[in-house]
Amino acid sequence: MKTELTELPLDQVRTLLAVVDEGTFDAAAAALHVTPSAVSQRVKALEQRTGRVLLVRTKPVRPTESGAVVVRFGRQLARLERDARAELGMSGAGEATQVSIAVNADSLATWFLAALTRVPEEPQLCFELRREDESRTAMLLREGLVMAAVTSSPDPVAGCSVRPLGRMRYLAAASPEFAERHLGGSLGDALTRAPVMSFDRSDDLEDAFVRRLRHSRTGASALRHYVPTSEGFLSAVVAGLGWGLIPEVQAEPLLKAGRLVHLAPDRPLDVPLYWQQWKLDSPALAAVTQAVTEAASEALRG
């Protein structure tokens, strides 16, 4: 019977996945125990079959937008195969199922790890957590690098389902000494000049807060410090390096102890969070989803 051109040969899909994971054609060949020429031929054949360029031939290689679709398909297929092998008793002794998840730093530092402790011990799972800003975690889903993500986007990635988790509340805070030194007079005006903490260069939470506070397009001061961990960010605010938006659960004990002051008690900033996951009938993914949604319902605002 003639093979339809619309079919995606599994050996070619797996080869593409190996090239993306290993970073080069040579490394993929070594992982697959074939020659680099065979790897190149399979990738070219898959590109001809799909009518798309699937890889950008850089070092390391990276998938194009079309390539990311095939990579995601390959990872989902591998997950289904592993689940089927487990149900058939074909898994190796002691072999655990790996679940890759993208999660934002503040969730990771507050409620998310406690959620994972709720996952049943059987089937045995290993977690690979990838820390990313909640506005960019969906990108990792789109590229097929993770199976699920905590994200701020309510729009499902292709091939994924989405459900709301709740709202993470942030409080604008600073050390008492910092507030006295930098934040006199109009708070909105002062925040455009005072040193501010940012997680990284893509973090615009503090800018969004200032714009909303002032009802203008002017964001926070250009005088800012970048600290790319949730715990380090909090410590920097307590130390007086700058003001910042702190997750409510982290801020409250320090506010009560007088180590932080709440800059705008009537102006909290809520960030809606969502759980996006592959649309797969996977026992492992279902167990994680149940644990995460239950923990989120307790830790986040409804």
C-alpha positions as CSV (number, residue, x, y, z in Angstrom):
1,M,0.0,0.0,0.0
2,K,1.3,3.4,-0.9
3,T,2.3,5.6,2.1
4,E,0.4,8.8,2.4
5,L,2.6,11.9,2.3
6,T,0.6,13.3,5.3
7,E,2.0,10.6,7.6
8,L,4.8,11.4,10.0
9,P,7.2,8.5,10.2
10,L,8.0,7.8,13.8
11,D,11.7,7.2,13.2
12,Q,12.0,10.6,11.5
13,V,10.1,12.4,14.3
14,R,12.3,10.7,17.0
15,T,15.4,11.7,15.1
16,L,14.2,15.4,14.9
17,L,13.6,15.2,18.6
18,A,17.0,13.8,19.3
19,V,18.7,16.6,17.3
20,V,16.8,19.3,19.2
21,D,17.6,17.7,22.6
22,E,21.3,17.0,21.8
23,G,21.9,20.3,20.0
24,T,23.8,19.0,17.0
25,F,23.4,16.3,14.3
26,D,26.6,14.6,15.4
27,A,25.4,14.4,19.1
28,A,22.0,13.1,18.0
29,A,23.7,10.4,15.8
30,A,25.7,9.3,18.8
31,A,22.6,9.1,21.0
32,L,20.7,7.2,18.4
33,H,23.7,4.9,17.5
34,V,23.5,5.8,13.8
35,T,25.7,7.9,11.5
36,P,25.4,11.7,11.2
37,S,24.5,11.2,7.5
38,A,21.5,9.0,8.5
39,V,20.3,11.7,11.0
40,S,20.6,14.4,8.3
41,Q,18.8,12.3,5.7
42,R,15.9,11.6,8.2
43,V,15.5,15.2,9.1
44,K,15.6,16.3,5.4
45,A,13.0,13.6,4.5
46,L,10.7,14.9,7.3
47,E,11.1,18.4,6.1
48,Q,10.2,17.3,2.5
49,R,7.2,15.4,3.8
50,T,5.9,18.3,5.9
51,G,6.8,20.9,3.3
52,R,8.4,23.0,6.1
53,V,11.8,23.9,7.3
54,L,11.9,22.3,10.8
55,L,15.3,23.3,12.1
56,V,17.5,26.4,12.2
57,R,20.9,25.0,11.5
58,T,22.8,26.9,14.2
59,K,24.9,25.5,17.1
60,P,23.0,24.4,19.0
61,V,20.2,23.8,16.5
62,R,16.8,25.1,17.3
63,P,13.3,24.3,16.0
64,T,11.4,26.6,13.8
65,E,7.8,27.4,14.6
66,S,6.8,24.4,12.5
67,G,9.6,22.3,14.0
68,A,8.2,23.0,17.5
69,V,4.9,21.5,16.5
70,V,6.6,18.3,15.4
71,V,8.8,18.3,18.5
72,R,5.7,18.7,20.7
73,F,4.0,15.8,18.9
74,G,7.1,13.7,19.4
75,R,7.3,14.3,23.1
76,Q,3.6,13.6,23.5
77,L,4.0,10.4,21.6
78,A,6.9,9.3,23.8
79,R,4.8,10.1,26.9
80,L,1.9,7.9,25.6
81,E,4.4,5.1,24.8
82,R,5.9,5.2,28.3
83,D,2.4,5.2,29.9
84,A,1.4,2.2,27.8
85,R,4.5,0.3,28.7
86,A,3.9,1.0,32.4
87,E,0.3,-0.3,32.2
88,L,1.5,-3.4,30.4
89,G,4.2,-4.0,33.0
90,M,7.0,-3.5,30.4
91,S,8.8,-0.7,32.3
92,G,12.2,-1.4,33.7
93,A,12.5,-2.3,37.4
94,G,12.4,0.9,39.5
95,E,11.9,3.1,36.4
96,A,10.2,6.3,37.3
97,T,8.0,8.5,35.0
98,Q,9.5,12.0,34.4
99,V,7.1,14.9,34.4
100,S,8.4,18.2,33.1
101,I,6.7,21.4,34.4
102,A,7.3,25.1,33.8
103,V,6.5,27.2,36.9
104,N,7.1,30.8,37.8
105,A,9.6,31.6,40.6
106,D,7.1,33.1,43.1
107,S,4.8,30.0,42.9
108,L,7.9,27.8,43.2
109,A,9.0,29.7,46.4
110,T,5.5,29.7,48.0
111,W,2.9,27.0,47.2
112,F,4.0,24.8,44.3
113,L,6.4,22.5,46.0
114,A,3.9,21.7,48.7
115,A,1.5,20.8,45.8
116,L,3.9,18.2,44.5
117,T,4.0,16.5,47.9
118,R,0.3,15.6,47.4
119,V,1.0,13.5,44.4
120,P,0.5,9.8,45.2
121,E,3.7,7.7,45.5
122,E,2.4,5.3,42.9
123,P,3.1,5.5,40.0
124,Q,6.6,6.7,40.9
125,L,7.3,10.1,39.4
126,C,10.3,12.3,38.9
127,F,9.8,16.0,38.4
128,E,11.8,18.3,36.2
129,L,10.9,21.9,37.0
130,R,11.8,24.7,34.7
131,R,11.7,28.1,36.3
132,E,10.3,30.8,34.0
133,D,8.3,34.0,34.3
134,E,4.5,33.2,34.3
135,S,4.1,35.3,31.1
136,R,6.6,33.0,29.3
137,T,5.9,29.6,30.7
138,A,3.4,28.9,27.9
139,M,6.3,29.4,25.4
140,L,7.9,26.2,26.8
141,L,4.7,24.3,26.3
142,R,4.5,25.6,22.7
143,E,8.0,24.4,22.1
144,G,7.2,21.0,23.6
145,L,9.8,21.4,26.3
146,V,7.4,20.8,29.2
147,M,4.2,18.8,29.6
148,A,2.4,21.4,31.8
149,A,2.9,24.9,33.0
150,V,1.7,27.5,35.6
151,T,1.1,30.5,33.4
152,S,-0.7,33.8,33.3
153,S,-2.2,33.2,29.9
154,P,-5.8,32.0,29.7
155,D,-5.4,31.2,26.0
156,P,-4.6,27.5,25.6
157,V,-1.5,26.5,23.6
158,A,-2.3,24.3,20.6
159,G,-2.9,20.7,21.9
160,C,-3.3,21.8,25.5
161,S,-6.1,22.3,27.9
162,V,-6.3,25.2,30.4
163,R,-8.0,25.7,33.8
164,P,-7.8,28.6,36.3
165,L,-5.8,28.1,39.4
166,G,-6.5,31.4,41.2
167,R,-5.0,34.8,41.8
168,M,-1.6,35.4,43.3
169,R,-1.7,38.6,45.3
170,Y,1.3,41.0,45.4
171,L,1.8,43.8,48.0
172,A,4.0,46.8,47.3
173,A,6.5,47.0,50.1
174,A,9.7,48.4,51.3
175,S,11.9,48.5,54.4
176,P,10.8,51.2,56.9
177,E,14.2,53.0,56.4
178,F,13.9,52.9,52.6
179,A,10.3,54.3,52.7
180,E,11.4,57.2,55.0
181,R,14.4,58.0,52.8
182,H,12.8,57.7,49.4
183,L,9.0,57.7,49.5
184,G,7.9,61.0,51.0
185,G,5.1,63.0,49.5
186,S,3.0,61.6,46.6
187,L,3.7,57.9,46.4
188,G,3.0,57.7,42.7
189,D,5.5,60.4,42.0
190,A,8.1,59.0,44.4
191,L,8.0,55.5,42.8
192,T,9.0,57.0,39.5
193,R,12.3,58.1,41.1
194,A,13.0,55.6,43.9
195,P,15.2,52.6,43.4
196,V,13.1,49.6,42.5
197,M,13.7,45.8,42.5
198,S,13.1,43.7,39.4
199,F,13.3,40.0,38.9
200,D,14.9,40.3,35.5
201,R,14.8,42.5,32.4
202,S,11.5,41.0,31.3
203,D,9.8,41.7,34.6
204,D,7.3,44.5,34.4
205,L,5.2,43.9,37.5
206,E,6.4,47.0,39.3
207,D,6.0,49.1,36.2
208,A,2.4,47.9,35.8
209,F,1.8,48.7,39.5
210,V,3.1,52.3,39.1
211,R,1.2,52.9,35.9
212,R,-2.0,51.8,37.5
213,L,-1.4,53.8,40.6
214,R,-0.7,57.0,38.6
215,H,-3.2,56.3,35.8
216,S,-0.5,57.1,33.3
217,R,2.0,55.4,31.1
218,T,4.9,56.3,33.3
219,G,6.4,53.2,35.0
220,A,8.8,52.7,37.9
221,S,12.2,54.3,38.1
222,A,15.0,53.4,35.7
223,L,17.2,53.1,38.8
224,R,16.6,49.4,39.4
225,H,18.3,46.3,40.8
226,Y,17.8,42.8,39.2
227,V,17.7,39.8,41.5
228,P,16.5,36.6,39.7
229,T,15.3,34.5,42.6
230,S,12.1,35.0,44.7
231,E,14.0,34.6,48.0
232,G,16.8,36.9,46.9
233,F,14.3,39.5,45.7
234,L,12.6,39.5,49.1
235,S,15.8,39.7,51.0
236,A,16.9,42.7,48.8
237,V,13.7,44.6,49.6
238,V,14.1,43.8,53.3
239,A,17.7,45.0,53.2
240,G,16.6,48.3,51.7
241,L,18.0,48.1,48.2
242,G,14.7,49.1,46.7
243,W,11.0,48.7,46.9
244,G,9.2,45.8,45.2
245,L,6.0,43.7,44.8
246,I,6.1,40.8,47.2
247,P,3.8,37.8,47.2
248,E,1.2,38.2,50.0
249,V,2.2,35.0,51.8
250,Q,5.8,36.1,51.9
251,A,5.1,39.7,52.8
252,E,2.6,39.3,55.7
253,P,4.9,37.9,58.4
254,L,7.5,40.7,57.6
255,L,4.8,43.4,57.7
256,K,3.6,42.2,61.1
257,A,7.2,42.1,62.4
258,G,7.8,45.7,61.2
259,R,10.6,44.7,58.8
260,L,8.5,45.8,55.9
261,V,5.9,48.6,55.4
262,H,3.0,48.3,53.1
263,L,3.2,51.2,50.6
264,A,-0.4,51.0,49.3
265,P,-2.6,48.9,51.5
266,D,-5.7,49.6,49.3
267,R,-3.9,48.8,46.1
268,P,-2.8,45.1,46.0
269,L,-1.9,43.7,42.6
270,D,-3.5,40.4,41.6
271,V,-2.0,38.1,38.9
272,P,-4.4,35.4,37.6
273,L,-2.6,32.0,37.2
274,Y,-3.7,29.1,35.0
275,W,-2.6,25.5,34.6
276,Q,-2.0,24.4,31.1
277,Q,-1.2,20.8,30.2
278,W,-1.0,18.5,27.2
279,K,-4.3,16.9,26.2
280,L,-3.1,13.4,27.0
281,D,-4.8,10.6,28.8
282,S,-1.8,10.2,31.1
283,P,-2.2,8.8,34.6
284,A,1.0,10.6,35.7
285,L,-0.1,14.0,34.3
286,A,-3.6,13.5,35.8
287,A,-2.2,12.9,39.3
288,V,0.0,16.0,39.1
289,T,-2.9,18.1,37.8
290,Q,-5.2,17.1,40.6
291,A,-2.5,17.8,43.3
292,V,-1.7,21.2,41.8
293,T,-5.3,22.4,41.4
294,E,-6.2,21.3,44.9
295,A,-3.1,23.1,46.5
296,A,-3.7,26.2,44.4
297,S,-7.3,26.4,45.6
298,E,-6.0,26.7,49.1
299,A,-3.0,28.9,48.6
300,L,-4.3,31.3,46.0
301,R,-7.2,33.7,46.0
302,G,-10.3,32.5,44.3
